[in-house]
Amino acid sequence: MVQFVGVSEIRRIVAQVGIDTVLTRMVDYLEADFRRWDRFERIPRLASHSPGGVIELMPTQDDALYSFKYVNGHPYNFERGLQTVVAIGLMAEVETGYPVFLSEMTILTALRTAAMSALAAKHLARPDAKTMAIIGLGAQSEFQAAAFRAVLGVETLRVYDVDSAATAKFVRNMAGRGVRVIACEEPGSAVMGADIVTTVTADKVQATILSDNMVGAGVHLNAVGGDCPGKTELQKDILSRASVFVELTEQTRIEGEIQQMPADFPVTELWQVIRGEAPGRTRRDEITLFDSVGFAVEDFAALRLLRDLATETGQYETLDLITSPADPRDLFGLIAPAAAAAAQAA
Ligand SMILES: NC(=O)c1ccc[n+]([C@@H]2O[C@H](COP(=O)([O-])OP(=O)(O)OC[C@H]3O[C@@H](n4cnc5c(N)ncnc54)[C@H](O)[C@@H]3O)[C@@H](O)[C@H]2O)c1
């Protein structure tokens, strides 16, 4: 039997455990897996592009477990009343190849992306950073806000979206969550005085969400929305002024903000900073940039945590997903007339 966590179960888990605990534990799981980076199979995701979006498979494995996520990115889905990003994930035992855990990953991806952003900022932002700007107030945005509050103690959010309904939704969702929200009329005023700037917009273009003159000394940039070829958020000049940190370099050169830069543009992989093998921020006035695109090891860590939380809380179902004939070679016996009749009667 395969352990299964659907949308109802993950909602109950987050309600029972509390989002702050889920996010801080997610940061711990991510950090632990980034520390053992060399133990993972690391390949860029397989991306199938179409005019309206992208569908991606993100696999990895360590010695014991294999995982993959199915995820899309369709920025114009909103016009059809659909989400931009939806996902499902699976974990299997490496030794037998048998799936052991199947899960919804739309909420889980939002939690893991936010926790990953907070983990990067923990190592890269100025330690006294308390104000964050968020540009793009869609599905991911409140998760980002919650993670930065829980992990870094961010107290003030200066926010902007082109869509005033998205801003109203964000303000509503953040009410009573221990942060001060300042809704801004334009992106320039949102970034004013912010120690951290998160860009998390969705479009399928090389957009200029931040221009060079909007980024002051000492700021940490958390660029989340540029994660596909031809889909970026930052003006190129910002990259030349910043120290850039990535997940897997070869994937980010295709998908991240640095797709705008030459192939030898210098970057540091985050696992090196987390393991203390490369410096993170070295000066107060340095501009640091986490060029986030999302990598399979993060989904592995997220599935690992959700599986543990499901077991701890008892919030899961078991699925009759994998055949288990008494004689492993007698698969046909499961659909032979007598067995089929027994299955129908059951
Ligand atoms: N890096 C990662 O690991 C990762 C993970 C998940 C999602 N993403 C990306 O994050 C982005 C946001 O995802 P989502 O699910 O929140 O999307 P969403 O469609 O729910 O929200 C996007 C928001 O951005 C706003 N927006 C668009 N253009 C803007 C602009 N020029 N200025 C200000 N706001 C603007 C929209 O009005 C909308 O509210 C997507 O591009 C997605 O692909 C990245």
Ligand as a Chemical Component Dictionary entry (heavy atoms), coordinates in Angstrom:
data_LIG
# 
_chem_comp.id                   LIG 
_chem_comp.type                 NON-POLYMER 
_chem_comp.pdbx_formal_charge   0 
_chem_comp.three_letter_code    LIG 
# 
loop_
_chem_comp_atom.comp_id 
_chem_comp_atom.atom_id 
_chem_comp_atom.alt_atom_id 
_chem_comp_atom.type_symbol 
_chem_comp_atom.charge 
_chem_comp_atom.model_Cartn_x 
_chem_comp_atom.model_Cartn_y 
_chem_comp_atom.model_Cartn_z 
_chem_comp_atom.pdbx_ordinal 
LIG N1  N1  N 0  11.564 29.540 -8.098  1  
LIG C1  C1  C 0  10.732 28.603 -7.713  2  
LIG O1  O1  O 0  11.120 27.627 -7.078  3  
LIG C2  C2  C 0  9.274  28.764 -8.014  4  
LIG C3  C3  C 0  8.337  27.910 -7.421  5  
LIG C4  C4  C 0  6.981  28.135 -7.658  6  
LIG C5  C5  C 0  6.593  29.168 -8.515  7  
LIG N2  N2  N 1  7.538  29.949 -9.103  8  
LIG C6  C6  C 0  7.163  31.068 -9.991  9  
LIG O2  O2  O 0  6.679  32.108 -9.151  10 
LIG C7  C7  C 0  5.815  32.938 -9.931  11 
LIG C8  C8  C 0  4.562  33.251 -9.140  12 
LIG O3  O3  O 0  3.786  32.075 -9.000  13 
LIG P1  P1  P 0  2.320  32.154 -8.427  14 
LIG O4  O4  O 0  1.853  30.758 -8.297  15 
LIG O5  O5  O -1 2.271  33.067 -7.271  16 
LIG O6  O6  O 0  1.601  32.892 -9.678  17 
LIG P2  P2  P 0  0.228  33.680 -9.686  18 
LIG O7  O7  O 0  -0.205 33.735 -11.108 19 
LIG O8  O8  O 0  -0.712 33.129 -8.688  20 
LIG O9  O9  O 0  0.625  35.169 -9.190  21 
LIG C9  C9  C 0  1.424  36.036 -9.938  22 
LIG C10 C10 C 0  1.119  37.463 -9.491  23 
LIG O10 O10 O 0  2.046  38.344 -10.137 24 
LIG C11 C11 C 0  1.333  39.519 -10.494 25 
LIG N3  N3  N 0  2.081  40.218 -11.532 26 
LIG C12 C12 C 0  2.258  39.843 -12.823 27 
LIG N4  N4  N 0  3.005  40.770 -13.464 28 
LIG C13 C13 C 0  3.327  41.718 -12.540 29 
LIG C14 C14 C 0  4.080  42.916 -12.583 30 
LIG N5  N5  N 0  4.664  43.333 -13.711 31 
LIG N6  N6  N 0  4.208  43.632 -11.444 32 
LIG C15 C15 C 0  3.603  43.236 -10.289 33 
LIG N7  N7  N 0  2.856  42.113 -10.200 34 
LIG C16 C16 C 0  2.721  41.370 -11.306 35 
LIG C17 C17 C 0  -0.027 39.006 -10.919 36 
LIG O11 O11 O 0  -1.005 40.025 -10.933 37 
LIG C18 C18 C 0  -0.285 37.925 -9.874  38 
LIG O12 O12 O 0  -0.963 38.431 -8.749  39 
LIG C19 C19 C 0  5.557  32.204 -11.222 40 
LIG O13 O13 O 0  6.327  32.813 -12.231 41 
LIG C20 C20 C 0  6.040  30.783 -10.947 42 
LIG O14 O14 O 0  6.475  30.139 -12.117 43 
LIG C21 C21 C 0  8.861  29.779 -8.870  44 
# 
loop_
_chem_comp_bond.comp_id 
_chem_comp_bond.atom_id_1 
_chem_comp_bond.atom_id_2 
_chem_comp_bond.value_order 
_chem_comp_bond.pdbx_ordinal 
LIG N1  C1  SING 1  
LIG C1  O1  DOUB 2  
LIG C1  C2  SING 3  
LIG C2  C3  SING 4  
LIG C2  C21 DOUB 5  
LIG C3  C4  DOUB 6  
LIG C4  C5  SING 7  
LIG C5  N2  DOUB 8  
LIG N2  C6  SING 9  
LIG N2  C21 SING 10 
LIG C6  O2  SING 11 
LIG C6  C20 SING 12 
LIG O2  C7  SING 13 
LIG C7  C8  SING 14 
LIG C7  C19 SING 15 
LIG C8  O3  SING 16 
LIG O3  P1  SING 17 
LIG P1  O4  DOUB 18 
LIG P1  O5  SING 19 
LIG P1  O6  SING 20 
LIG O6  P2  SING 21 
LIG P2  O7  DOUB 22 
LIG P2  O8  SING 23 
LIG P2  O9  SING 24 
LIG O9  C9  SING 25 
LIG C9  C10 SING 26 
LIG C10 O10 SING 27 
LIG C10 C18 SING 28 
LIG O10 C11 SING 29 
LIG C11 N3  SING 30 
LIG C11 C17 SING 31 
LIG N3  C12 SING 32 
LIG N3  C16 SING 33 
LIG C12 N4  DOUB 34 
LIG N4  C13 SING 35 
LIG C13 C14 SING 36 
LIG C13 C16 DOUB 37 
LIG C14 N5  SING 38 
LIG C14 N6  DOUB 39 
LIG N6  C15 SING 40 
LIG C15 N7  DOUB 41 
LIG N7  C16 SING 42 
LIG C17 O11 SING 43 
LIG C17 C18 SING 44 
LIG C18 O12 SING 45 
LIG C19 O13 SING 46 
LIG C19 C20 SING 47 
LIG C20 O14 SING 48 
# 
